[in-house]
């Protein structure tokens, strides 16, 4: 045990100073208070509890308490000064330790999400924060209407709910660029599903869950997938509050060849621009019709139209494009073109 780890070390000189105060009536000097603060910092750095060290000071004061009643007031004031200085130093060391730990955690998270560190070293550092990167991990990313702030009410509420249910079971929760993130083992889908529900409810936003990916670089891949899914959801104006990237794989495939997609949209949907009011209303009709499972009554309800009015619009689309949305033989190509239009932001953006 080192010298600073000996408990008695933290009350060194206190009894002597208290005896002098009792006999002279003086207050503790600046040097004596500085020494108390320094001892408080050393006690915190050594991992000792503040309560035990305060008790040690009171015990030392009791042993050295002046025998004459007239000295008690000065002695009590000195005890108050000493304990206050010791606690101040202790708390200052604690704050510095917390800031250092938070800085290390933030640096680790940045390296984890952007892959900027040696993977072997990253895996070693991850164990300190409860992650074993040899396993597959998945990342859920939540976007809120107002943004998530580290330590903010919404972030704390979600974190408390997740940790209360799953404890610290290899889970990392953090914020990044106004988003709330949850990193969890790939096989613990229940963790990410619960996080997604809580985060979507906390700030009325949307959550994307990346696919489980193995190894130290797997977190980066899953994180980037989730970010891409959120961007895709914005472009497609998807209504679902929780998205799984595994369910959206068709969209990046379609977007990969932009020229081919633009040709499809132009060929299949370009004739809609000849309609009164332009292509927008009819494209919206097709979008809702397909999103409703091609059920006319449901699509009409969502569009606030009568079924008759919806049927007229579908017939108008068939007349302009030569493709019947209600015909299974035409439906796939037409729906793919509609998805492409949403990806390309057509007709608002020229092809």
C-alpha positions in Angstrom: 0.0 0.0 0.0 1.4 3.4 -1.0 1.8 6.2 1.5 -1.2 8.1 0.1 -3.4 5.0 0.4 -3.0 4.9 4.2 -6.3 6.4 5.6 -4.5 8.2 8.5 -2.5 10.1 5.9 -5.5 12.3 5.1 -5.8 13.8 8.6 -2.1 14.4 9.0 -1.4 17.6 10.9 -5.1 18.3 11.6 -4.9 17.4 15.4 -1.8 19.6 15.8 -3.4 22.6 14.0 -6.6 22.1 16.1 -4.6 22.2 19.3 -2.9 25.5 18.3 -6.3 27.0 17.4 -7.7 26.0 20.7 -4.8 27.6 22.6 -4.4 30.8 20.6 -7.9 31.4 19.2 -6.5 31.9 15.7 -8.1 30.6 12.5 -6.6 28.1 10.1 -4.0 29.7 7.8 -4.2 29.7 4.0 -1.3 27.2 3.9 -3.2 24.8 6.2 -6.4 25.1 4.2 -4.4 24.5 0.9 -2.9 21.4 2.5 -6.4 20.2 3.4 -7.7 20.7 -0.2 -4.6 18.9 -1.5 -5.3 16.0 0.8 -8.9 15.9 -0.3 -7.8 15.7 -3.9 -5.4 12.8 -3.1 -8.1 11.0 -1.2 -10.5 11.2 -4.2 -7.7 10.1 -6.7 -6.9 7.1 -4.4 -10.6 6.1 -4.5 -11.4 6.7 -0.8 -15.0 7.7 0.1 -15.6 11.3 1.3 -17.9 10.2 4.1 -15.2 8.0 5.7 -12.6 10.8 5.5 -15.0 13.3 7.1 -15.6 10.9 9.9 -11.8 10.5 10.3 -11.5 14.3 10.7 -14.3 14.4 13.3 -12.6 11.5 15.2 -9.3 13.3 15.2 -11.1 16.5 16.4 -12.7 14.6 19.2 -9.3 13.2 20.3 -7.7 16.6 20.2 -10.7 18.6 21.6 -9.6 21.3 24.0 -10.2 20.6 27.7 -11.3 24.2 28.5 -14.8 25.4 27.5 -13.6 28.8 26.4 -11.6 27.3 23.5 -14.5 25.3 22.0 -15.8 28.0 19.7 -12.4 28.5 18.0 -11.9 24.7 17.7 -15.3 24.1 16.2 -14.7 26.9 13.6 -11.4 25.3 12.8 -13.1 21.9 12.3 -15.6 23.5 10.0 -12.9 25.2 7.9 -10.8 22.0 7.7 -13.7 19.7 6.7 -14.9 22.3 4.2 -11.5 22.7 2.6 -11.0 18.9 2.5 -14.4 18.4 0.8 -13.7 21.2 -1.7 -10.5 19.5 -2.8 -12.2 16.1 -2.9 -15.1 17.4 -5.1 -12.7 19.3 -7.4 -10.8 16.1 -8.0 -14.0 14.3 -8.6 -15.1 16.8 -11.2 -11.7 16.6 -13.0 -12.0 12.8 -13.0 -15.5 13.0 -14.5 -14.3 15.4 -17.2 -11.4 13.2 -18.0 -13.6 10.1 -18.2 -16.2 11.9 -20.4 -13.4 13.1 -22.7 -12.0 9.6 -23.0 -15.5 8.3 -23.6 -16.3 10.9 -26.3 -12.9 10.2 -28.0 -13.7 6.4 -27.9 -17.2 7.0 -29.4 -15.8 9.1 -32.2 -13.2 6.5 -33.0 -15.8 3.7 -32.8 -18.3 5.4 -35.1 -15.8 6.7 -37.7 -13.3 3.9 -37.6 -10.3 6.2 -37.0 -8.4 4.0 -34.6 -6.5 0.8 -35.0 -9.1 -1.9 -34.7 -7.1 -4.0 -32.2 -6.6 -1.0 -29.9 -10.2 0.0 -30.3 -11.3 -3.5 -29.2 -9.2 -3.1 -26.0 -10.6 0.3 -25.2 -14.1 -0.9 -25.8 -14.0 -3.3 -22.9 -13.6 -0.3 -20.6 -17.0 0.8 -21.7 -18.7 -2.5 -21.5 -18.5 -3.6 -25.2 -16.8 -6.8 -26.5 -16.2 -6.0 -30.2 -15.4 -9.6 -31.0 -19.2 -10.1 -31.1 -21.5 -8.7 -33.7 -23.2 -5.4 -32.8 -26.0 -3.3 -34.2 -26.7 0.4 -33.9 -30.0 2.2 -33.6 -30.0 5.9 -34.4 -32.8 8.2 -33.2 -33.6 11.6 -34.7 -35.9 13.9 -32.6 -37.9 16.9 -33.6 -35.8 19.1 -31.4 -32.6 17.1 -31.3 -31.2 15.0 -28.4 -28.7 16.6 -26.1 -26.2 14.7 -23.9 -27.7 14.7 -20.4 -30.9 16.4 -21.6 -34.3 15.3 -20.3 -35.3 13.2 -23.4 -31.9 11.4 -23.5 -32.0 10.7 -19.8 -35.5 9.4 -20.0 -34.7 6.9 -22.8 -31.4 5.9 -21.1 -33.1 5.3 -17.8 -35.8 3.1 -19.4 -33.3 1.0 -21.3 -30.9 0.5 -18.4 -33.7 -0.2 -16.0 -35.0 -3.0 -18.2 -31.7 -4.4 -19.5 -29.2 -3.1 -16.9 -25.7 -2.4 -18.5 -25.8 -5.6 -20.6 -23.0 -4.6 -23.0 -25.1 -1.5 -24.0 -23.6 1.8 -25.0 -25.9 4.9 -25.2 -24.7 8.2 -26.3 -25.5 11.3 -28.5 -23.9 12.4 -31.7 -24.8 15.4 -33.8 -28.1 15.8 -32.1 -29.1 12.2 -32.5 -29.4 9.5 -29.8 -27.5 6.3 -30.4 -27.7 2.8 -28.9 -25.0 0.2 -29.5 -26.0 -3.3 -28.5 -25.0 -6.9 -29.2 -26.5 -8.1 -32.5 -28.4 -11.0 -30.9 -30.1 -8.7 -28.4 -32.7 -7.4 -30.8 -35.1 -6.7 -27.9 -32.7 -4.1 -26.6 -32.7 -2.1 -29.8 -36.4 -2.5 -30.3 -37.1 -1.2 -26.8 -34.7 1.7 -27.3 -36.4 2.5 -30.7 -39.9 2.7 -29.1 -38.7 4.8 -26.2 -36.7 7.2 -28.4 -39.4 7.7 -30.9 -41.9 8.5 -28.2 -39.5 10.7 -26.3 -39.1 13.4 -29.0 -41.6 12.4 -31.6 -39.0 11.5 -34.1 -37.8 8.5 -36.2 -35.4 5.7 -35.4 -33.4 3.5 -37.8 -31.9 0.2 -36.7 -28.9 -1.0 -38.6 -28.1 -4.7 -39.3 -25.9 -6.6 -36.9 -22.3 -6.6 -38.2 -19.3 -8.6 -36.8 -16.0 -7.4 -35.5 -14.6 -4.1 -34.4 -15.5 -2.5 -37.7 -19.1 -3.8 -37.5 -20.3 -0.9 -35.4 -19.2 1.6 -38.0 -21.1 -0.3 -40.8 -24.3 -0.7 -38.8 -24.1 3.0 -37.8 -23.7 4.2 -41.4 -26.5 1.9 -42.5 -28.8 3.5 -39.9 -27.9 7.0 -41.0 -28.5 6.1 -44.6 -31.9 4.7 -43.7 -32.9 7.9 -41.9 -31.8 9.9 -45.0 -33.8 7.6 -47.2 -36.8 7.9 -45.0 -36.7 11.7 -45.4 -36.4 11.5 -49.1 -39.3 9.0 -49.4 -41.4 10.7 -46.7 -41.9 7.4 -44.9 -44.4 7.5 -42.1 -43.1 4.7 -39.9 -41.4 5.9 -36.7 -39.2 2.8 -36.5 -37.2 1.6 -39.6 -35.1 -1.5 -40.0 -32.4 -1.2 -42.7 -33.0 -4.8 -43.6 -36.5 -3.9 -44.8 -35.2 -1.0 -46.9 -32.5 -2.7 -48.9 -34.4 -2.3 -52.2 -34.1 1.5 -52.1 -30.3 1.7 -52.3 -30.3 -0.9 -55.0 -32.7 1.2 -57.0 -30.7 4.4 -56.4 -27.4 2.8 -57.3 -27.9 3.4 -61.0 -29.3 6.9 -61.1 -29.4 7.2 -64.9 -31.4 3.9 -65.3 -33.8 5.0 -62.6 -34.3 8.4 -64.2 -35.0 6.8 -67.5 -37.6 4.5 -65.9 -39.3 7.5 -64.2 -39.3 9.6 -67.4 -40.7 6.7 -69.5 -43.4 5.5 -67.1 -44.4 8.7 -65.3 -43.3 11.5 -67.7 -46.7 11.5 -69.4 -48.4 12.5 -66.2 -47.0 16.0 -66.7 -49.7 16.5 -69.4 -52.5 16.2 -66.8 -54.3 19.3 -65.5 -52.4 20.5 -62.4 -49.2 18.6 -63.5 -47.9 15.3 -62.4 -47.9 16.0 -58.7 -51.5 15.1 -57.8 -51.5 11.9 -59.8 -48.1 10.8 -58.5 -49.4 11.4 -54.9 -52.5 9.3 -55.8 -50.2 6.4 -57.0 -48.0 6.7 -53.9 -50.9 6.4 -51.5 -52.6 3.7 -53.6 -49.5 1.5 -53.5 -48.8 2.3 -49.8 -52.4 1.2 -49.1 -51.8 -2.2 -50.6 -53.7 -1.3 -53.7 -57.0 -1.2 -51.7 -59.1 1.5 -53.3 -61.3 2.2 -50.3 -58.3 2.7 -48.0 -56.4 4.8 -50.5 -59.5 7.0 -51.0 -59.8 7.5 -47.2 -56.2 8.5 -46.9 -56.6 11.0 -49.7 -59.9 12.3 -48.4 -61.6 11.3 -51.7 -64.6 9.3 -52.6 -63.9 5.9 -54.1 -65.4 7.1 -57.3 -63.0 10.1 -57.5 -60.1 7.8 -56.8 -61.2 5.4 -59.5 -61.4 8.3 -61.9 -57.8 9.3 -61.1 -56.5 5.8 -61.6 -58.2 5.6 -64.9 -56.7 8.9 -65.9 -53.2 7.6 -65.0 -53.9 4.5 -67.2 -55.0 6.7 -70.1 -51.8 8.9 -69.9 -49.2 6.2 -69.2 -50.7 3.1 -70.8 -50.1 1.2 -67.5 -53.0 0.2 -65.3 -52.2 0.5 -61.5 -54.8 -2.2 -60.8 -53.3 -4.7 -63.2 -50.7 -7.0 -61.6 -48.9 -7.2 -64.9 -48.3 -3.4 -64.9 -48.2 -2.8 -61.1 -44.5 -3.8 -60.4 -43.0 -1.5 -63.0 -45.3 1.3 -62.2 -44.6 1.0 -58.5 -40.9 0.9 -59.0 -41.2 4.1 -61.1 -43.1 5.7 -58.3 -40.4 4.8 -55.8 -37.8 6.1 -58.2 -39.6 9.4 -58.5 -39.6 9.7 -54.7 -35.9 8.9 -54.5 -35.1 11.5 -57.3 -37.6 14.1 -55.9 -39.4 14.2 -59.2 -41.2 16.2 -60.5 -39.8 18.9 -58.2 -36.3 18.2 -59.5 -35.8 17.8 -63.2 -34.4 14.4 -64.4 
